[in-house]
Amino acid sequence: MADLSTTVNGLEMPNPFVIGSGPPGTNANVIGKAFDEGWGAVIAKTISLEAEKVINVQPRYARLRSRKSNEIFGWENIELISDRSFETWMDEFKQLKDKYPDRILIASIMEEYRKDAWCEIVERCQDVGVDALELNLSCPHGLPERKMGSAMGVNPDLVEEVTGWAMSVAQVPVWAKMTPNVTRIEDPTSAALKAGADGIAAINTIRSVLGVDLESLRPEPCVEGYTTLGGYSCQAIKPIALRNCMEIATLIRSEYPDRTLSGIGGVETGLDAAEFILLGSDCVQVCTGVMKMGYKMVKPMIEELSGFMDKHGFNNIDDFKGHSLQFFRTHAELVEIQAKARAERKAEHDAKMIREDTQWTGDDFVDQSDALSRG
Ligand SMILES: Cc1cc2nc3c(=O)[nH]c(=O)nc-3n(C[C@H](O)[C@H](O)[C@H](O)COP(=O)(O)O)c2cc1C
């Protein structure tokens, strides 16, 4: 069986399946459950120093189902970062590292635009033993009203400055999590890498309006009759996430080959993960999938990914990481490639065409007959 273990920025994971920041990593109990079920690493729900400023509403999710099978394929949330106190989180991180010393625990952090706050949150998290940090520069709803999250992530200058603050005190690997709500994801990615981020995580959710209830005429999710723009996730966003990851991986490979990419967006199966890895991801994160299927989904994912690897003769993740990046071209190049291929096929076909009966040969008789039938 293929070896699924992988090391990302020195973090040794039994497999590349990582719990993405969100409800599946919302307290020590559920994080422990994820480790017990075999997830390769866990990124906790995003935390900040002043949880009392974080006030959630309900309902805060709305879901889109397929017309035929009723399966959920799109998910909007207007959930904020964790509303649990920073001190509680520090205790829980400590407990988790005591109980699971060999498992990778990553804190996701977010702060206001103040160097002292960012330095404090980095230092306090690493002091309690987390293995790495993910900078949430990408949550698209609620927090941007406080100039946090994607309010920073859409501005490369702020990304560079804030990542630089974190890097000035970080002693563990740091990933910067990108928002897809930009025209060119390479710009904030470059800024984070320039500031020294060890890796990029992408993507966070896509700004969305899930729909409008045609009875009440109110958009969803509906909180006392009103809503706010939310973040879209789940299967439906996979093509957009793959495109963003492809662009980020291409940049990393050409300019920062020692940095890593954690691919996120609509991953629900081992085969989804294979696609992200083929496009240059070192590991993949899953958030909404766990909310649909529970922590146990990691077992079939492991089987599917190793089945895919066995089928292609890949022994480990490095054997196919980024393999499919080589197949992207500009449209003009596609036109050129196709014209050349057509000319070659025509030449081959012409060579097989019989002009006189004496040209029939016994060896490629069937091909020659076929060429004549196509004219
Ligand atoms: C309900 C919900 C809450 C989330 N909370 C956070 C969060 O606190 N921090 C964060 O960085 N991303 C958060 N995310 C975004 C996910 O980590 C992930 O980037 C996104 O949902 C796309 O991946 P998915 O399709 O696997 O869910 C949240 C997503 C959902 C659905």
The ligand as an ORCA input file, in Angstrom:
! r2SCAN-3c Opt
* xyz 0 1
  C     -19.214     27.175      9.287
  C     -17.827     27.561      8.854
  C     -16.984     28.237      9.723
  C     -15.694     28.587      9.323
  N     -14.868     29.228     10.207
  C     -13.594     29.519      9.841
  C     -12.686     30.090     10.770
  O     -12.986     30.310     11.935
  N     -11.434     30.384     10.327
  C     -11.025     30.135      9.047
  O      -9.856     30.417      8.703
  N     -11.862     29.563      8.164
  C     -13.120     29.251      8.522
  N     -13.959     28.637      7.633
  C     -13.480     28.386      6.243
  C     -12.932     26.962      6.075
  O     -11.821     26.713      6.893
  C     -12.543     26.713      4.602
  O     -11.514     27.604      4.241
  C     -13.705     26.892      3.629
  O     -14.929     26.534      4.215
  C     -13.523     26.069      2.343
  O     -13.310     24.696      2.626
  P     -14.478     23.592      2.705
  O     -15.231     23.622      1.405
  O     -13.754     22.293      2.958
  O     -15.333     23.985      3.856
  C     -15.255     28.265      8.016
  C     -16.096     27.574      7.155
  C     -17.369     27.215      7.555
  C     -18.264     26.448      6.597
*
